[in-house]
C-alpha cells in the first residue's frame, strides 16, 4: 500500500489508532511538520479509507480504520511495539524531510573542557 510508505503517514495512523484525534493534536505530536502538510496527509489517508474523519462542532476528528489495513494491521502494531521503532522512525523522518536542516543553537553544542 503506497500510502504507508511515507513514515509520517504511518505515525499519523499510530496517533489515531485508539482515539479520534483533532488535526491540531496530530500537528503538536509532529512539530517538524507544517499544519498544511498534516492536513494533506490526513486528506490522503481519508481518501483511501485508512482514516475516518468525523465532525464534532467546528472540530474534525480523525480515527484510524483498522479493518481497512487488512494484513498490514498486525505488522504496524508489531512495529510500534518494537523498541527500535522510534529510532527507525526518526531516521526515516529525517531522510524524508524537505527544506533546510534545522540549525543548531550554540547552546546545543557540547562545551569543550579546558585542558589541565
Backbone torsions as a table, in degrees:
resi	resn	phi	psi	omega
1	UNK	NA	116.8	-174.4
2	UNK	-62.2	-31.5	-178.0
3	UNK	-64.5	-25.2	-178.0
4	UNK	-89.2	-2.6	178.3
5	UNK	-70.8	-27.4	-178.6
6	UNK	-82.6	123.6	-176.3
7	UNK	-62.3	-31.7	179.7
8	UNK	-68.1	-35.9	177.7
9	UNK	-66.5	-39.5	176.1
10	UNK	-63.1	-39.1	179.2
11	UNK	-67.7	-37.9	176.4
12	UNK	-62.7	-42.9	177.3
13	UNK	-59.9	-41.2	179.3
14	UNK	-63.3	-41.9	-178.7
15	UNK	-65.5	-29.5	-178.6
16	UNK	-102.0	14.4	-172.5
17	UNK	-66.2	-50.2	-174.4
18	UNK	-100.4	-30.3	-173.3
19	UNK	-135.4	137.5	176.0
20	UNK	-62.8	132.9	-175.9
21	UNK	-122.7	141.5	172.0
22	UNK	-75.1	155.7	-179.9
23	UNK	-57.8	-33.8	-179.9
24	UNK	-63.2	-38.0	178.5
25	UNK	-70.1	-37.1	177.3
26	UNK	-65.3	-43.6	178.1
27	UNK	-62.2	-40.0	179.3
28	UNK	-64.1	-32.3	179.9
29	UNK	-78.1	-18.0	179.1
30	UNK	-124.2	69.9	-171.1
31	UNK	-66.4	-16.6	-179.9
32	UNK	-85.6	3.1	-178.8
33	UNK	-115.9	138.4	179.2
34	UNK	-70.2	157.2	178.2
35	UNK	-62.0	-37.0	177.9
36	UNK	-61.6	-40.2	178.2
37	UNK	-66.3	-39.8	177.0
38	UNK	-60.6	-44.2	179.5
39	UNK	-60.9	-40.8	179.1
40	UNK	-65.2	-43.1	177.9
41	UNK	-62.2	-44.6	179.6
42	UNK	-62.6	-41.1	179.4
43	UNK	-62.4	-43.1	179.7
44	UNK	-64.8	-45.1	179.3
45	UNK	-63.4	-36.8	178.3
46	UNK	-70.2	-38.2	-179.2
47	UNK	-61.1	-38.9	-179.2
48	UNK	-90.5	1.9	174.3
49	UNK	84.7	16.6	179.4
50	UNK	-87.7	-21.1	171.3
51	UNK	-130.4	151.7	176.2
52	UNK	-111.7	132.0	177.7
53	UNK	-102.5	130.9	175.7
54	UNK	-128.6	140.8	179.7
55	UNK	-91.9	136.5	173.7
56	UNK	-132.8	95.9	-174.1
57	UNK	68.5	-126.7	178.3
58	UNK	-88.8	-5.3	-174.4
59	UNK	-96.6	143.9	173.6
60	UNK	-110.1	127.6	-179.9
61	UNK	-110.4	143.0	-176.9
62	UNK	-119.4	134.0	-179.6
63	UNK	-134.6	133.7	178.7
64	UNK	-65.9	135.7	175.3
65	UNK	-94.2	89.4	-174.0
66	UNK	-58.6	-39.9	-177.8
67	UNK	-62.8	-29.8	-179.3
68	UNK	-69.3	-18.2	-178.4
69	UNK	-79.9	-19.2	179.2
70	UNK	58.6	-133.1	-177.4
71	UNK	-67.9	-17.7	179.1
72	UNK	-71.7	-17.1	-179.7
73	UNK	-58.7	-48.6	-179.4
74	UNK	-64.6	-38.5	178.2
75	UNK	-62.0	-45.3	179.0
76	UNK	-62.4	-47.9	-179.7
77	UNK	-60.0	-41.7	179.9
78	UNK	-66.8	-40.0	-178.8
79	UNK	-68.7	-33.3	179.6
80	UNK	-71.5	-27.5	178.2
81	UNK	-79.7	-17.3	-177.2
82	UNK	-70.5	136.1	-179.6
83	UNK	-65.0	-26.0	-179.3
84	UNK	-85.0	-5.0	-177.0
85	UNK	-58.1	-46.6	-178.0
86	UNK	-60.1	-43.6	179.3
87	UNK	-63.5	-44.5	178.6
88	UNK	-62.6	-43.1	179.9
89	UNK	-61.6	-45.1	179.8
90	UNK	-60.3	-42.5	179.4
91	UNK	-65.4	-42.9	179.4
92	UNK	-66.4	-41.2	178.7
93	UNK	-64.1	-40.1	178.4
94	UNK	-64.5	-41.0	179.9
95	UNK	-68.7	-32.1	-178.6
96	UNK	-87.3	-5.4	-176.3
97	UNK	-66.1	139.3	176.6
98	UNK	-109.7	154.6	177.4
99	UNK	89.5	-177.0	-177.8
100	UNK	-69.4	153.3	177.1
101	UNK	-68.0	147.2	177.8
102	UNK	-62.8	137.5	-179.7
103	UNK	-81.1	146.7	177.4
104	UNK	-88.8	140.0	175.6
105	UNK	-81.5	159.0	-179.3
106	UNK	-61.7	-33.4	-179.2
107	UNK	-70.0	-19.8	-179.6
108	UNK	-79.1	-16.8	179.8
109	UNK	-76.1	142.7	177.8
110	UNK	-67.4	140.4	-179.8
111	UNK	-82.6	143.8	177.5
112	UNK	-80.2	142.9	176.1
113	UNK	-84.3	140.7	176.7
114	UNK	-69.0	143.7	179.0
115	UNK	-75.4	141.3	-178.9
116	UNK	-74.9	NA	NA
